Amino acid sequence: MSTALRRAVFLDRDGTLNLDTGYVHRVEDWRWLPGVPEALARFKAAGWLLVVASNQSGIARGMFGPAELHALERWVDARLAPLGAAPDAWYSCPHLPETTGPCDCRKPAPGLLLRAARDLAIDLAASWMVGDRLRDAQAGLAAGCRAVLLRTGWGEHEAAQARAALPQVPVLPDLPAACAHILAQHS
């Protein structure tokens, strides 16, 4: 018996869902970007899985531990649950950018997305990666997804580079705009 593959929206965290103030790991530091909870609810209502895929090198830097990160994720889930918008899963890479060992999970590598696809029976070709960094789009494309770059967070700084390096990736203002774009592609 085969399991039908499902489509997903992979989401970067800092600069995509929340204001990127640097190594956000405490509830009191979390600031939603405008329209994010509502956009997540629209995705869920349309039948999409939501998977957060985030580089979290603050763990390797000793700034916080996995328990603190998971506590923040549970807090976010609790805020989104009443809207029917909680992510289906959270995946994070705890490694430093300059890791020289075997790390396939730090974006732009596609490891987080590939692991989620295995765990959750995701059809990568029918899925999207949404983030504010060029590396988010690169990870999505490397995994076989389509991608959107947001102008929130670092996106404004990386938009020109993204247009040159990845002309097939649309650059949109924010997550609500990405939601409208993706849902229109699949209506």
C-alpha positions as CSV (number, residue, x, y, z in Angstrom):
1,M,0.0,0.0,0.0
2,S,1.5,3.3,-1.0
3,T,1.1,6.6,0.7
4,A,0.1,9.6,-1.4
5,L,2.7,12.3,-1.3
6,R,1.6,15.7,0.1
7,R,2.5,19.2,-0.9
8,A,4.2,21.5,1.5
9,V,5.4,25.0,2.0
10,F,8.8,25.0,3.6
11,L,9.4,28.2,5.6
12,D,12.5,29.9,6.8
13,R,12.0,31.3,10.3
14,D,13.9,34.5,11.2
15,G,13.1,37.2,8.7
16,T,10.2,35.2,7.2
17,L,7.9,34.5,10.1
18,N,9.4,36.8,12.7
19,L,11.6,39.9,12.9
20,D,15.2,38.8,12.7
21,T,16.8,40.5,15.6
22,G,19.6,37.9,15.8
23,Y,19.5,34.5,17.4
24,V,15.9,34.7,18.5
25,H,15.3,31.9,21.1
26,R,13.2,33.5,23.8
27,V,9.5,34.2,23.7
28,E,10.0,37.8,24.7
29,D,12.2,38.3,21.6
30,W,9.7,36.9,19.1
31,R,8.0,39.6,17.0
32,W,5.6,38.4,14.2
33,L,6.0,40.0,10.8
34,P,2.8,41.5,9.6
35,G,0.2,39.1,8.2
36,V,2.2,36.0,9.0
37,P,-0.4,34.1,11.2
38,E,-3.1,34.8,8.7
39,A,-1.0,33.7,5.7
40,L,-0.1,30.5,7.5
41,A,-3.8,29.9,8.2
42,R,-4.6,30.4,4.5
43,F,-2.0,27.8,3.5
44,K,-3.4,25.3,6.0
45,A,-7.0,25.9,4.9
46,A,-5.9,25.2,1.4
47,G,-4.5,21.8,2.5
48,W,-0.8,22.6,2.5
49,L,1.6,21.1,5.1
50,L,3.7,23.8,6.8
51,V,7.3,22.9,7.6
52,V,9.7,25.4,9.2
53,A,13.3,24.8,8.0
54,S,15.8,27.0,9.8
55,N,19.5,27.5,10.3
56,Q,20.0,27.9,14.1
57,S,23.7,28.3,14.6
58,G,23.1,29.9,18.0
59,I,23.1,26.4,19.4
60,A,26.7,25.7,18.2
61,R,27.7,29.1,19.4
62,G,26.5,28.2,22.9
63,M,24.0,31.1,23.0
64,F,21.1,28.7,23.7
65,G,20.4,25.0,23.7
66,P,18.0,22.7,21.8
67,A,15.5,22.8,24.8
68,E,15.2,26.6,24.6
69,L,14.7,26.4,20.8
70,H,12.0,23.7,21.2
71,A,10.2,25.7,23.9
72,L,10.0,28.7,21.6
73,E,8.6,26.4,18.8
74,R,6.0,25.1,21.2
75,W,5.0,28.7,22.2
76,V,4.7,29.6,18.5
77,D,2.6,26.5,17.8
78,A,0.3,27.4,20.7
79,R,-0.2,30.9,19.3
80,L,-1.0,29.6,15.9
81,A,-3.2,26.6,16.8
82,P,-6.4,28.6,17.4
83,L,-6.1,29.8,13.8
84,G,-5.5,26.3,12.5
85,A,-2.1,27.6,11.4
86,A,0.5,25.7,13.5
87,P,3.4,24.3,11.5
88,D,3.3,20.5,11.0
89,A,6.9,20.2,11.8
90,W,10.0,22.2,12.7
91,Y,13.5,21.3,11.4
92,S,16.6,23.2,12.3
93,C,20.4,23.0,11.6
94,P,22.4,23.7,14.8
95,H,25.8,23.9,13.0
96,L,28.0,26.9,12.4
97,P,28.2,28.3,8.9
98,E,31.9,27.4,8.7
99,T,31.3,23.8,9.7
100,T,33.9,21.6,7.9
101,G,32.5,18.3,9.0
102,P,29.6,16.4,7.4
103,C,26.6,18.7,7.5
104,D,24.0,18.4,4.9
105,C,21.4,20.3,6.8
106,R,22.7,23.9,6.8
107,K,21.0,25.9,4.1
108,P,21.8,26.3,1.2
109,A,22.2,22.5,1.5
110,P,18.8,20.8,1.1
111,G,19.2,18.3,4.0
112,L,16.4,19.8,6.2
113,L,13.9,19.7,3.3
114,L,14.9,16.2,2.2
115,R,14.6,14.9,5.8
116,A,11.1,16.5,6.2
117,A,10.1,15.0,2.8
118,R,11.0,11.5,4.0
119,D,9.4,12.0,7.4
120,L,6.2,13.5,6.2
121,A,5.7,12.0,2.8
122,I,6.1,15.3,0.9
123,D,6.1,15.7,-2.8
124,L,9.0,18.0,-3.3
125,A,8.2,18.8,-6.9
126,A,4.8,20.1,-5.8
127,S,6.2,22.1,-2.9
128,W,7.7,25.5,-2.3
129,M,10.5,27.0,-0.1
130,V,9.8,30.5,1.2
131,G,12.5,32.6,2.8
132,D,14.3,35.9,3.0
133,R,17.8,34.7,2.1
134,L,19.3,33.5,-1.2
135,R,20.4,30.3,0.6
136,D,16.7,29.6,1.4
137,A,15.8,29.6,-2.3
138,Q,19.0,27.6,-3.2
139,A,18.0,24.9,-0.6
140,G,14.5,24.7,-2.0
141,L,15.7,24.4,-5.6
142,A,18.3,21.9,-4.7
143,A,15.6,19.8,-3.0
144,G,13.5,19.9,-6.2
145,C,11.0,22.6,-5.0
146,R,10.0,25.9,-6.4
147,A,11.1,28.9,-4.3
148,V,10.1,32.5,-3.4
149,L,12.4,35.1,-1.9
150,L,10.8,37.6,0.5
151,R,11.9,41.2,0.8
152,T,11.4,41.0,4.6
153,G,14.5,40.3,6.8
154,W,17.6,40.1,4.6
155,G,15.5,39.8,1.4
156,E,15.8,43.5,0.5
157,H,19.6,43.2,0.6
158,E,19.6,39.9,-1.4
159,A,17.0,40.7,-4.0
160,A,19.3,41.9,-6.7
161,Q,21.7,39.0,-6.2
162,A,18.8,36.6,-6.3
163,R,17.4,38.1,-9.5
164,A,20.9,37.6,-11.1
165,A,21.6,34.2,-9.7
166,L,18.1,32.7,-9.7
167,P,16.0,34.5,-12.2
168,Q,13.2,31.9,-11.9
169,V,12.7,32.7,-8.3
170,P,10.1,35.5,-7.7
171,V,10.9,38.2,-5.2
172,L,7.8,39.2,-3.3
173,P,7.2,41.8,-0.5
174,D,6.2,39.4,2.4
175,L,4.7,36.1,3.4
176,P,1.1,37.2,2.6
177,A,2.1,38.0,-0.9
178,A,4.0,34.7,-1.2
179,C,0.8,32.9,0.0
180,A,-1.3,34.7,-2.6
181,H,1.3,33.8,-5.3
182,I,1.6,30.2,-4.4
183,L,-2.2,29.6,-4.0
184,A,-2.8,31.3,-7.3
185,Q,-0.3,28.9,-9.0
186,H,-2.3,25.9,-7.6
187,S,-5.9,27.1,-8.0
